[in-house]
Amino acid sequence: MTAAPPPAGATRRGVFDMDERRATEALRLAWGQAYDIGFADRAWRACRLDGPGTLLTGTTPDELNRAIRADWARRSAR
C-alpha cells in the first residue's frame, strides 16, 4: 500500500516539525490546573497559578514539560 501524494500546493511537515497549537493543548491538558502555559515568539513558557513563582521556559514542549515536572516535584516536597 502506498500513501497518496499531498494535494497540489500543500507542504508536508517534516518529522521534527510540530503543531504548536496541539502541543500547547497537550501541555494544558496535563498541567493546566496548576500552570498558565503558552507559546509565543518561538518560546514555550509556564507559570504557576497558585502564587508568585519563577517563569519556566523551554525551547521545545518536552523541555518545558521537564521544567514543569521538576518545579512540581520541588514544590510538592515542601
GURO-419475 format. One record per residue (C-alpha): chain; residue number from 1; x, y, z; residue in one letter. Coordinates in steps of 0.001 Angstrom, whole numbers, padded with zeros to 6 digits, always signed. Example, Ala and Ser with C-alpha at 12.3 -4.5 7.8 and 13.67 -1.06 7.14 Angstrom:
BEGIN
rec unit: A; pos: 1; xx: +012300; yy: -004500; zz: +007800; code: A $
rec unit: A; pos: 2; xx: +013670; yy: -001060; zz: +007140; code: S $
This chain:
BEGIN
rec unit: A; pos: 1; xx: +000000; yy: +000000; zz: +000000; code: M $
rec unit: A; pos: 2; xx: +001366; yy: +003420; zz: -000881; code: T $
rec unit: A; pos: 3; xx: +000368; yy: +006747; zz: +000568; code: A $
rec unit: A; pos: 4; xx: -001412; yy: +009229; zz: -001634; code: A $
rec unit: A; pos: 5; xx: +000637; yy: +012263; zz: -002587; code: P $
rec unit: A; pos: 6; xx: -000234; yy: +015524; zz: -000813; code: P $
rec unit: A; pos: 7; xx: -002683; yy: +017831; zz: -002598; code: P $
rec unit: A; pos: 8; xx: -001203; yy: +020346; zz: -005034; code: A $
rec unit: A; pos: 9; xx: +000205; yy: +023340; zz: -003194; code: G $
rec unit: A; pos: 10; xx: +000308; yy: +021549; zz: +000170; code: A $
rec unit: A; pos: 11; xx: +003557; yy: +021216; zz: +002024; code: T $
rec unit: A; pos: 12; xx: +004459; yy: +018152; zz: +004008; code: R $
rec unit: A; pos: 13; xx: +005580; yy: +018538; zz: +007565; code: R $
rec unit: A; pos: 14; xx: +008993; yy: +017216; zz: +008435; code: G $
rec unit: A; pos: 15; xx: +009404; yy: +014560; zz: +011097; code: V $
rec unit: A; pos: 16; xx: +010726; yy: +017164; zz: +013546; code: F $
rec unit: A; pos: 17; xx: +008113; yy: +019817; zz: +012785; code: D $
rec unit: A; pos: 18; xx: +005443; yy: +020263; zz: +015427; code: M $
rec unit: A; pos: 19; xx: +001990; yy: +021679; zz: +015656; code: D $
rec unit: A; pos: 20; xx: +002340; yy: +024357; zz: +018335; code: E $
rec unit: A; pos: 21; xx: -001408; yy: +024501; zz: +018943; code: R $
rec unit: A; pos: 22; xx: -001681; yy: +020758; zz: +019599; code: R $
rec unit: A; pos: 23; xx: +001441; yy: +020713; zz: +021770; code: A $
rec unit: A; pos: 24; xx: +000080; yy: +023620; zz: +023820; code: T $
rec unit: A; pos: 25; xx: -003248; yy: +021813; zz: +024218; code: E $
rec unit: A; pos: 26; xx: -001456; yy: +018675; zz: +025416; code: A $
rec unit: A; pos: 27; xx: +000572; yy: +020610; zz: +027995; code: L $
rec unit: A; pos: 28; xx: -002548; yy: +022426; zz: +029182; code: R $
rec unit: A; pos: 29; xx: -004415; yy: +019139; zz: +029474; code: L $
rec unit: A; pos: 30; xx: -001634; yy: +017732; zz: +031670; code: A $
rec unit: A; pos: 31; xx: -000718; yy: +020845; zz: +033678; code: W $
rec unit: A; pos: 32; xx: -003384; yy: +023491; zz: +033047; code: G $
rec unit: A; pos: 33; xx: -004940; yy: +023281; zz: +036511; code: Q $
rec unit: A; pos: 34; xx: -001643; yy: +024263; zz: +038117; code: A $
rec unit: A; pos: 35; xx: +000203; yy: +026281; zz: +035445; code: Y $
rec unit: A; pos: 36; xx: -000553; yy: +029006; zz: +032919; code: D $
rec unit: A; pos: 37; xx: +001011; yy: +027586; zz: +029757; code: I $
rec unit: A; pos: 38; xx: +001665; yy: +029312; zz: +026465; code: G $
rec unit: A; pos: 39; xx: +003750; yy: +029590; zz: +023333; code: F $
rec unit: A; pos: 40; xx: +004823; yy: +032924; zz: +021855; code: A $
rec unit: A; pos: 41; xx: +007789; yy: +034234; zz: +019906; code: D $
rec unit: A; pos: 42; xx: +009093; yy: +030688; zz: +019407; code: R $
rec unit: A; pos: 43; xx: +009360; yy: +030124; zz: +023185; code: A $
rec unit: A; pos: 44; xx: +007376; yy: +027814; zz: +025478; code: W $
rec unit: A; pos: 45; xx: +006544; yy: +029181; zz: +028932; code: R $
rec unit: A; pos: 46; xx: +004663; yy: +028285; zz: +032081; code: A $
rec unit: A; pos: 47; xx: +003988; yy: +029959; zz: +035404; code: C $
rec unit: A; pos: 48; xx: +002235; yy: +028527; zz: +038458; code: R $
rec unit: A; pos: 49; xx: -001318; yy: +029696; zz: +039067; code: L $
rec unit: A; pos: 50; xx: -001173; yy: +029438; zz: +042874; code: D $
rec unit: A; pos: 51; xx: +001113; yy: +032360; zz: +043547; code: G $
rec unit: A; pos: 52; xx: +004344; yy: +034022; zz: +042649; code: P $
rec unit: A; pos: 53; xx: +006944; yy: +031843; zz: +041100; code: G $
rec unit: A; pos: 54; xx: +009602; yy: +031552; zz: +038519; code: T $
rec unit: A; pos: 55; xx: +008685; yy: +031748; zz: +034862; code: L $
rec unit: A; pos: 56; xx: +009530; yy: +028341; zz: +033429; code: L $
rec unit: A; pos: 57; xx: +010651; yy: +028237; zz: +029810; code: T $
rec unit: A; pos: 58; xx: +011706; yy: +025724; zz: +027210; code: G $
rec unit: A; pos: 59; xx: +012760; yy: +025683; zz: +023588; code: T $
rec unit: A; pos: 60; xx: +010543; yy: +022632; zz: +022947; code: T $
rec unit: A; pos: 61; xx: +007354; yy: +021304; zz: +024549; code: P $
rec unit: A; pos: 62; xx: +009351; yy: +018409; zz: +026017; code: D $
rec unit: A; pos: 63; xx: +011863; yy: +020780; zz: +027573; code: E $
rec unit: A; pos: 64; xx: +009065; yy: +022828; zz: +029138; code: L $
rec unit: A; pos: 65; xx: +007378; yy: +019654; zz: +030372; code: N $
rec unit: A; pos: 66; xx: +010622; yy: +018602; zz: +032112; code: R $
rec unit: A; pos: 67; xx: +010917; yy: +022053; zz: +033727; code: A $
rec unit: A; pos: 68; xx: +007318; yy: +021854; zz: +034955; code: I $
rec unit: A; pos: 69; xx: +007864; yy: +018344; zz: +036344; code: R $
rec unit: A; pos: 70; xx: +010989; yy: +019480; zz: +038211; code: A $
rec unit: A; pos: 71; xx: +009196; yy: +022548; zz: +039584; code: D $
rec unit: A; pos: 72; xx: +006200; yy: +020447; zz: +040632; code: W $
rec unit: A; pos: 73; xx: +008421; yy: +017884; zz: +042372; code: A $
rec unit: A; pos: 74; xx: +010437; yy: +020577; zz: +044160; code: R $
rec unit: A; pos: 75; xx: +007340; yy: +022412; zz: +045413; code: R $
rec unit: A; pos: 76; xx: +005492; yy: +019217; zz: +046336; code: S $
rec unit: A; pos: 77; xx: +008401; yy: +018050; zz: +048501; code: A $
rec unit: A; pos: 78; xx: +007918; yy: +021007; zz: +050851; code: R $
